[in-house]
């Protein structure tokens, strides 16, 4: 039987188009433009789904830098959500993600640099509220001035409606599947009708997903240590998750990788399985050998480590294997007494997405780097 935890996946690619806070009824209405079709495959007249959060006791807005390199001491939200915004939504359609009683969302909120109570008190969770609903907004940019924004809502009920009529979550799920069935049929027909000029459809706004080539388990990358960064002033506990991640990746020790790069909504075994599947799927054929620490900082429970090394990319029928210099930025968070990877970004000096070093680097020798 479908439950509240089935709602977040149904909001895939949805947009938050309206928000209405009723302080008298203590309810928050969130309107999402969703991917839905009638179960028989015909278009729905209005794909909007309204979520009513009832018995709201607390709403807290929280903000963090969207960029991994921004220190908490340097951060200030580019914009803030106010109670007036919740009463009359001024932001237009926004890409937003919903989570219900999510340990990962709780962790992200706890690590936020700025928290502001819009309704109720600012600290802790209301013990009388059985639900904590998080709404996180996709940042407009991930640069030094970008802001990751979220709302944490303590409430006692969550109901779904469409056009003012209750919408059963199971029915919503079947409508969601019907939309994707129509999407697949649309692109299949579009491929068969190559050269024709069919009428544009809503599905044209989405790029059809490609299937990666199956992995070659016999392929072996260069047999060099994946982590060989000389001792520096950076605390060893900050480098440990980075070393564990890459060492575990090379050894296909997915539990070690999962411990270094966890997702708290999943068990270690579940997270390990997901990372393994990613390695065997779209992310297959890339291995990194870290050799130099470029920069680091640590403030409170947030830290950043920037490392540089070699990325080896497996060849295919169209191009040979290659080695490129790469720079990876890791955002770290402290979970209990352990530092873990919360996010990362990657650049390549050859393409201009990372800085080049002016001085010669002995560790670059012998790799025949692509220039």
C-alpha positions, 0 to 999 in steps of 0.5 A: 500500500502506498504511503507518504514516503512514496510521494517524493519520487512522484515529484521527480521533475516537478515544479513548485508553482504556489505556496499558501500559509494559513496561520489560522488553520495552521496549514501549508499548501504546496502546489506542484506541477507534476508529470501525470497522465490519466491511467489510460494514457490520455492527458490530464486537464491539469497536472498540478498536485496540491499537498496540504501540510496540516497541524503545522507547529514549526517552519524553519528556513535554512541556507548554505552555500551552493559552492563547495569552496565557500566558508561559513564565515564568508557566507550570506544568503543571496535571498531569504524566504519570509513568512510573507512569501509563504502567504503569497508565493512571489518566486514563480515556478521553482525546482524543488525536492520534497523529503518526509522524515528523511535522515539525510534531509535532517543532516543537511538542515543541521549542517546549514550555515543560517537557520531562521524560524518563520513559524514557532521556535527555532531549535529542535523538532516538535515532539508532538509533530509526527512528520518533518517535511523538508522542501529543498530548492535547487540553487540557481547557480553553484558559484561563490554567490549561489545559495542552497535553500530549504524549509523544514516543516513540523506537522501532523498530516500530509494529504494530496489533492488535485483540483480540490479533490483528494488524490490517492497516492496509489492512483498518483503513482499509476498516473506518474507511470502512465506519463513515463510510458507515454514519454517512452512511446513518444520517443520510440515513435519519434525515432521511427519517424525520423525525417518527418516533422511530427507535432511538438509534444510536452515530452519533447522537453525531455531528452531521451535517456541513453543506455551505457555500454555494458562494462568490461570486467576484464579491463584493468586501469594502471596499477598505481596507488590511488592515493599518494598525497604527500604529508601536509598541514591538513588534519589526517581526518579530513583526508581520510574520507577522500582516501577511503573513497578512492581506495575503495573505488579502485578495490571495488570495496563498496562498503568502504566507499559508502562509509566515506560518501554516505546517504543517510536515507539508505543503510550502508549496504543499500548505499554500497549497492547504489554506488556499485551500480553507478560504477557498473553503469553510466560512471564506468571506465574512469579511475582517479589517482590523487597526487597533490593537495591544492588547498583546504579549510575547516570551519566548525562541522564544514570543511573543504579539500581540493586535490589534484591528480590523474584521471584514467579513462578507458578507451572504446571502439572510437577512441583509445584510453587516455590520461588527463590531469584533474582537480577534485573539490570535496565538500566535507561534513562532520557526522558525529566524530567522523568526517564524510564527503557531502558533495564534490565537483571535478574540473580539468586543466586541459579544458579550462575548468580547473587551474593549471599549475605554473611549476613542473610536477614530478607526479605527472611524468610517465602518464602521457597526459592528453594536452 
